[in-house]
Amino acid sequence: MRWLERHHYKHTLLVVLTIAIVGGALSAFLALRPDDAAAPTVPLAKTDNPQPPEPAKITLELPGVAALTALSQDYDDPSSLWVVVSKDHPLSRSDYRPHDLAIPPSSVTTNAAKSSDEQSLRETIFEPTVSLFAAAKSAGYDLMIASGFRSYELQTMYFDNYSRTSGEEAANKYSARPGQSEHQTGIAFDISLTSRECYLETCFGDTAAGQWLAKHAHDYGFTLRYPADKTEITKYQYEPWHFRYVGVELAKALRDSGLTLDEAYPYLQSTLKQLRDQKRI
């Protein structure tokens, strides 16, 4: 019996020692194993793709002047600030009527004898128009918009009346056929003095007000559309009262280059092609 007890005791002690040895070895192994924080990190693949380079700036190149930043507009669209409307380039839509037509603020005098349409301009050019008239007033000139927007139908009436009076060929020298008038864009207008001195007559160009406009209108984004020395190009008589908004940059470039909007047309079309090719419009 005692032998059996001693044998059992030895066996139990052996089992305990074995477990202790195995457990210690396992603990030592685990202690030597690097933890997750110390594990080597695997670099993550970059997910932020580099942005493509900005497309090259498209400019309008006119001879003799610095390049202009191009307007991202379709210049063949009647609503474009750079649309060219002439005998050679009629409006693409005869029914065009600007959506933002309105009579300008009271600081801009309009011809009360005309219809509300013809007293109206596009709201797009209210700010530069107000600035132009304010500057003229500060210089001592009280100006008036003699004729603003004209619809296709109204221009038809004007041209037909002039044709009956002067003959069609003569009328076409000082009046646009319907669809060929800048007035339909809503960003061109005839200017006169409120006194009506030289009202829509070439002698307006000899007045102090007419000379002031010819010298300063471009500072506000307007160009004298039908100059005296370009009648063969514009195909209209000299009109010192007719001004067209194109924006300050282009108005100054036209002044500095000596070009009319008609002469700028090929350059505008070249720029337009680049805009279309790069799908910017």
LINPEUR-V192530 format. One record per residue. N is the residue number from 0. RES is the residue in one letter. PSI is psi as a letter, one per 20 degrees, with the letter a starting at -180 (none if undefined). D_LAST is the distance of its C-alpha to the last C-alpha in Angstrom with 2 decimals. Layout:
BEGIN
n;res;psi;d_last
N;RES;PSI;D_LAST
N;RES;PSI;D_LAST
END
This chain:
BEGIN
n;res;psi;d_last
0;M;g;107.23
1;R;h;106.72
2;W;g;105.57
3;L;g;102.98
4;E;g;101.78
5;R;h;101.55
6;H;g;99.68
7;H;h;97.21
8;Y;g;96.75
9;K;h;96.00
10;H;g;93.54
11;T;g;91.70
12;L;h;91.61
13;L;g;90.21
14;V;g;87.40
15;V;g;86.51
16;L;g;86.52
17;T;g;84.34
18;I;g;81.78
19;A;g;81.84
20;I;g;81.36
21;V;g;78.52
22;G;g;76.87
23;G;g;77.19
24;A;g;75.71
25;L;g;72.77
26;S;g;72.19
27;A;h;72.38
28;F;g;69.84
29;L;h;67.44
30;A;h;67.94
31;L;i;67.05
32;R;p;63.84
33;P;p;60.71
34;D;r;59.03
35;D;h;55.38
36;A;h;54.48
37;A;i;56.06
38;A;q;54.57
39;P;p;52.29
40;T;q;48.58
41;V;p;46.15
42;P;p;42.89
43;L;q;39.94
44;A;q;37.05
45;K;p;33.95
46;T;i;31.42
47;D;n;28.85
48;N;p;26.57
49;P;q;25.30
50;Q;q;21.69
51;P;q;19.56
52;P;q;19.19
53;E;p;16.34
54;P;q;13.90
55;A;q;14.96
56;K;p;13.87
57;I;p;12.12
58;T;r;14.38
59;L;p;15.35
60;E;o;18.76
61;L;q;21.30
62;P;p;24.90
63;G;j;27.42
64;V;r;25.33
65;A;q;23.65
66;A;q;19.98
67;L;q;17.62
68;T;p;14.83
69;A;q;11.64
70;L;p;9.91
71;S;m;6.28
72;Q;q;6.23
73;D;o;6.66
74;Y;i;10.19
75;D;i;11.70
76;D;p;11.35
77;P;h;14.75
78;S;i;13.70
79;S;q;11.90
80;L;i;14.44
81;W;j;14.09
82;V;q;14.57
83;V;p;17.67
84;V;p;20.24
85;S;a;23.44
86;K;h;25.96
87;D;h;24.01
88;H;m;20.59
89;P;r;21.29
90;L;q;18.98
91;S;i;17.02
92;R;o;18.69
93;S;h;22.31
94;D;j;22.54
95;Y;p;19.86
96;R;o;21.31
97;P;q;19.59
98;H;i;20.11
99;D;k;21.33
100;L;p;24.05
101;A;q;27.20
102;I;p;30.18
103;P;r;29.84
104;P;q;32.23
105;S;i;35.85
106;S;i;35.72
107;V;o;33.87
108;T;p;36.40
109;T;r;35.30
110;N;o;37.39
111;A;i;39.34
112;A;i;40.49
113;K;r;37.04
114;S;r;35.50
115;S;h;33.44
116;D;g;30.34
117;E;i;31.18
118;Q;i;31.91
119;S;q;28.45
120;L;r;25.22
121;R;p;21.96
122;E;h;22.69
123;T;h;19.66
124;I;j;21.97
125;F;g;25.24
126;E;g;25.65
127;P;h;25.42
128;T;g;27.50
129;V;g;30.13
130;S;g;30.27
131;L;g;30.72
132;F;h;33.49
133;A;g;35.17
134;A;g;35.32
135;A;g;36.76
136;K;g;39.31
137;S;h;40.33
138;A;i;40.91
139;G;j;43.12
140;Y;p;40.95
141;D;o;40.51
142;L;r;37.45
143;M;q;36.29
144;I;o;33.25
145;A;h;34.97
146;S;p;32.15
147;G;d;28.74
148;F;p;26.59
149;R;p;27.85
150;S;r;26.90
151;Y;g;26.96
152;E;g;30.46
153;L;h;31.73
154;Q;h;30.57
155;T;g;32.37
156;M;g;35.49
157;Y;g;35.37
158;F;g;34.91
159;D;h;37.60
160;N;g;40.00
161;Y;h;39.54
162;S;h;40.00
163;R;h;43.23
164;T;g;44.44
165;S;i;43.49
166;G;q;42.57
167;E;g;39.12
168;E;g;38.93
169;A;g;39.90
170;A;h;37.67
171;N;i;34.62
172;K;h;35.33
173;Y;i;34.98
174;S;p;33.10
175;A;q;29.81
176;R;q;29.88
177;P;p;28.07
178;G;i;24.36
179;Q;j;24.60
180;S;p;25.20
181;E;h;23.10
182;H;h;25.13
183;Q;i;23.19
184;T;h;20.06
185;G;j;22.20
186;I;k;21.40
187;A;q;24.22
188;F;r;27.93
189;D;p;31.43
190;I;q;33.59
191;S;r;37.36
192;L;q;40.21
193;T;h;41.62
194;S;i;44.87
195;R;k;43.26
196;E;p;44.70
197;C;l;43.27
198;Y;o;41.08
199;L;l;38.25
200;E;q;40.49
201;T;h;39.99
202;C;i;42.73
203;F;h;40.31
204;G;h;39.06
205;D;i;42.63
206;T;q;42.93
207;A;h;42.57
208;A;g;39.66
209;G;h;37.85
210;Q;h;38.46
211;W;g;37.29
212;L;g;33.97
213;A;h;33.49
214;K;h;34.19
215;H;i;32.32
216;A;h;29.46
217;H;h;26.90
218;D;i;27.92
219;Y;j;26.32
220;G;j;23.14
221;F;q;24.68
222;T;q;25.39
223;L;o;28.38
224;R;h;26.77
225;Y;m;29.85
226;P;r;32.14
227;A;h;35.67
228;D;j;35.30
229;K;k;32.16
230;T;h;33.32
231;E;h;33.27
232;I;g;29.57
233;T;h;28.44
234;K;k;31.03
235;Y;q;32.14
236;Q;r;35.16
237;Y;p;35.12
238;E;n;33.89
239;P;i;34.57
240;W;i;33.66
241;H;o;30.08
242;F;q;27.38
243;R;p;23.63
244;Y;p;21.41
245;V;i;18.68
246;G;q;19.13
247;V;g;21.91
248;E;g;20.43
249;L;h;19.54
250;A;g;22.71
251;K;h;24.85
252;A;h;23.37
253;L;g;24.11
254;R;g;27.56
255;D;h;28.29
256;S;i;27.16
257;G;j;28.90
258;L;q;26.00
259;T;r;25.11
260;L;h;21.62
261;D;g;22.63
262;E;h;23.45
263;A;i;20.21
264;Y;g;18.28
265;P;h;18.45
266;Y;h;17.23
267;L;g;14.22
268;Q;h;13.46
269;S;g;14.09
270;T;g;11.62
271;L;h;8.92
272;K;g;10.11
273;Q;g;9.89
274;L;g;6.23
275;R;g;6.00
276;D;h;9.12
277;Q;j;8.23
278;K;l;5.48
279;R;i;3.77
280;I;none;0.00
END
